[in-house]
């Protein structure tokens, strides 16, 4: 009872406590914005009005109220806090200069509205920590916070150095020069320990006339600094000896009235990454101990940024090498297919793949996919998915069924990865798979989070092969539909990953521009189209890489296909052998291929009559290899047996497996099955042996 009374008294005093809190927040110097689910400002205090130069921010999106340099990043951060319910604290961000306010440095925090409130959304607090010209401009902590907010936003060495040089001029020095160690400038790992300091390469300069030479050719004056790793402040005068060997630099510093130099090494884990030089001329005050202490912290922050950039670039290079080793070197082509591929790298590379898989019956499987992310881990995941997809393709599955099984494989990989690393098993990947049948001139397409296949007809019209989009790989275990469409001969089938353009609806327009640049001729060369696409997209800023697969399709030559309706009874095998011998002679195949083909045909035809359901049909296809197919309406697939010594039968398929280079069974969409075998010609075997 006492606890209930205390709870009642607390609830009675809540409104009064709430009013006191609201009055305190209204008078707080910290700007407070209340945002709805669309990130629009619904309430704010007086400090927020001051931050927005007196304008009323109510009803506006907070990125319109605050002129941020990178509004997309802060919008994404706010939405992440909204969805996860985890606050984001003390993010240092920069704003653009406005007519009424110069560039500012802000400390931003996002808090989710506690559950149980009438309205949902976020609370955003903003603190202006921009150093002002008078008293606050000399505050070392504020100056350090500003520099940290301006330096290291990218994973690029040159950009980081340029940001640091601009941030130090004119508050800390009149001229700033930054040089990096040779291994950093080349993007290589640190060299082994050496007796002499590593050569330094100038990377960035600020505060000096454009084109001026402000880096000494001889770095011996800084040898002791690079050895004991201690910053030094020295005076520059007429008696500064080391400048006598640098007449151009001496004239420049004399013209600028330089009187002081502060040099500090940029260190990371005992390794010199670079050197920072600060010159003062117009600023009369010499460098103080506070300046040296501040510069040491700045160098430590810069070293962390440069080290992160180096690690990123090294991993990026390794990931690209892994990815290139796992992708097909040269897509296979056939009598009815001409293929070219294009890879457009981006800042995040390593997760894109394509594959071209020869299937039975002269068909070809085409796949293009993307694993979200970058780095070695993403590249190896890509290789696992490509290998799994290629293995599933050998089972002659329908495209939708293939992607459904690949999705389950992706989910298993995600669980294993999460269990091994004790982290979230989330893995996001997408894939588009198409199966081209040149005998029927049809393409069957399925999508699992990938873009639609584009069809460029011989008359130049561009249309997508409209296909319902299934869930991404590793997503919900749902059926993935397949769509079959007729394709006119001499058309182009184009598969690509989502990163080709920012707007997927603009891809047909991009293709139209590339096609218009090609000379008018009969048919489009896929390699020429890839070259034009590459030329159009060379300067396109791309966050993720893009993979493009261009396939020119033609009808399969009818003179290389032979069909025969097999009669019922024992005469089926004899008729099949006679048909095989006649057509293989017409195609000019050698005696070994004809002999093996007749044995395989005889076994398949006999099995179809004895164990299958009529009607049965024989089909011979001569492409890069001889394909033998026997179809019937039965549903029982033959199994390879290992006959015992006393058995009178059961050795037929074993003999087929020894004579054929590949064989298998596929189930047809309309019912029934087809058992097939491929026998390579001597020319094809010689070509495969000659591959690197």
Buried (B, 14 or more C-beta within 10 A) or exposed (E): EEEEEEEEEEEEEEEEEEEEEEEEBEEEEBBBBBBBEEBBBBBBBEBBBEBBEEEEBBEBBBBBBBBBBEBEBBBEBBBEBBEEEEEBEEBBBBBEEEEEBEBBBBBBBBBBBEEEEEEEBBBBBBBBBBBEEEEEEEBEEBBBBBBBBBBBBBBBBBBBBBBBBBBBBEBBBBBBBBBBBEBBBEEBEBEEEEEEBBEBBBBBBBBBEEEBBBBBEEBEBBEEBBEEEEBBBEEBEEEBEBBEEBEEBBEBBEEBBBBBBBBBBBBBEEBBBBBBBBBBBEBEEEBEEEBBEBBBBBBEBBBEBBBBBBEBBBBBBBBBEBBEEBBBEEBEBBBBBBBBBBBBBBBBBBBBBBBBBBBBBBBBBBBBBBBBBBBBBBBBBBBBBBBBBBEBBBEBBBBBBBBBBBBBBBBBBBEEBBEEEEEEBEBBBBBBBBBBBBBBBBBBBBBBBBBBBBBBEEEEEBEBBEBEBBBBBBBEEEEBBBBBBEBEEBBBBBBBBBBBBEEEEEBBEBBBEBBEBEEEEEEBBBBBBBBBBBEBBEEBEBEBBBBBBBBBBBBBEEEBBBEBEBBEEEEBBEBBBEBBBEBBEEBEBEEEBBEBBBBBBBBBBBBBBEEBBBBBBBBBBBBBBBBBBBBBBBEEEBEEEEEEEEEEEEEBBBEBEEBBBBBBBBBEEEEBBBBBBBBBBEEBEEEEEEEE
